[in-house]
């Protein structure tokens, strides 16, 4: 239980486990939030406007602070800590926070002013009523970016000390804020209550929680403006490439929303599907990436190049294997999963089936999202943000005509397919660049283990897909009164039975093919003694 103490210093593995567990809980709350939104607003005009309202705040944060303040701060503060200059690091933290409060605050004011123009330009498919609601919600959500930025900076202080528990809890509070705002105010304020709850969650979770424990760790923020500060210049050097470029990891949602705005309800449905997909993706990609970043940065700063390379390759191999296995289950059981979670209220069974197909297509790229998260952080840990910026920008530009073509030929479904194609290009290009620079060799990946995971995934996923999709076909074409009245119970039973069958088949195939994955997982979790 001591591992759960906020100031506990973690190893790479224990940090990954804690963050994956917390991300799982956060995803549960996120699902409850999305289920609540779907129940109240379905795929209608209000849901579309609410989902779209996050885009301008996200873009302002991305282009002004690089999208993730903690990434560059971990690298900078690690160097100060390794050199025994923590006091200078704290002063630089105050300088950077003060400077960016002014810059980001000014940008938010401009965003409040120009929100109508932005919505008209980037959501041209919205009618006047939907556009006006989107502008209103956007203006409420904009100030939350100050909380995210400051929280990321204070959180970096804890990450450098290998303290991950606060990072694990902050997203939980953020998601709870949206839910509480809706429960308390939705009858009086409608969907506006969700936006207010989201801002409240950002204030209490990502900002206040990180600030409090960073203060307990000895950090004291003082408003300081000093353009010559060494830490500020280093932060600008590392962050400018992240600000100047556009990675498909972030731009994927923006591009999808741009095209989907011309199809009523498409933004809401694809957002529900994408956020459901992001639950396991966050557990694998973000948890592993956040946990690995300080350790990679430490190895690189200590000139331990071999350990750095093998550590990155091992991490990529592990998350790729787990991602391939998870994909098979997610795609196979998409229909009963989405039906169980979302159907009801203003969200119909037909909406659930369409959303399930989007979810299944997104799931195909889970292992790619997981791998690129590790690869990108390998560059960041080495203090190189320019190369991944250029790579991400090139991939984004090349992907634009692919999204456009797929949307014209396959509608909204084509956007989900284009998303998979784009992230495949992003992952491959970053991996090649690391290999070319002799930082992480492609030859060091465990291709044999990945092959075993693919084989096990096909066996397990293919079997339960026959059960899940076959039953969905029967319910749609040969409905009975029993199925209608007990739909959720049947969905839950199918998911439970399918998961059990999948686990047994995957475990059997992995062991039959000589995979070390089952034994390694059991050993790591303390469920089986090593031989």
Secondary structure, DSSP 8 states (H G I E B T S, - for coil): -GGGSTT----HHHHHHHHHHHHHHHHHHHHHHHHHHHHHHTTSHHHHHHHHTHHHHHHHHHHHHTT-HHHHHHHHHHHHHHTT-HHHHHHHHHHHHHHHHHHHHHHHHHHHHHHHHHHHHH-TT--HHHHHHHHHHHHHHTTHHHHHHHHHHHHHHHHHTT--HHHHHHHHHHHHHHHHHHHHHHHHHTTHHHHHHHHHHHIIIIIIIHHHHHHHTT--------TT-HHHHHHHHHHHHHHHS--HHHHHHHHHHHHHTTSTTHHHHHHHHHHHHHHHHIIIIIHHHHHHHHHHHHHHHTT-HHHHHHHHHHHHHHHHHHHHHHHHHHHHTHHHHHHHHH-BTTB-HHHHHHHHHHHHHHHTTHHHHHHHHHHHHHHHHTT--HHHHHHHHHHHHHHHHHHHHHHHHHTHHHHHHHHHHHHHHHHHHHHHHHHHTTSS-GGGS-HHHHHHHHHHHHHHHHHHHHHHHHHHHHHHHS--HHHHHTHHHHHHHHHHHHHHHHHHHHHHHHHHTT-SHHHHHHHHTTSS---
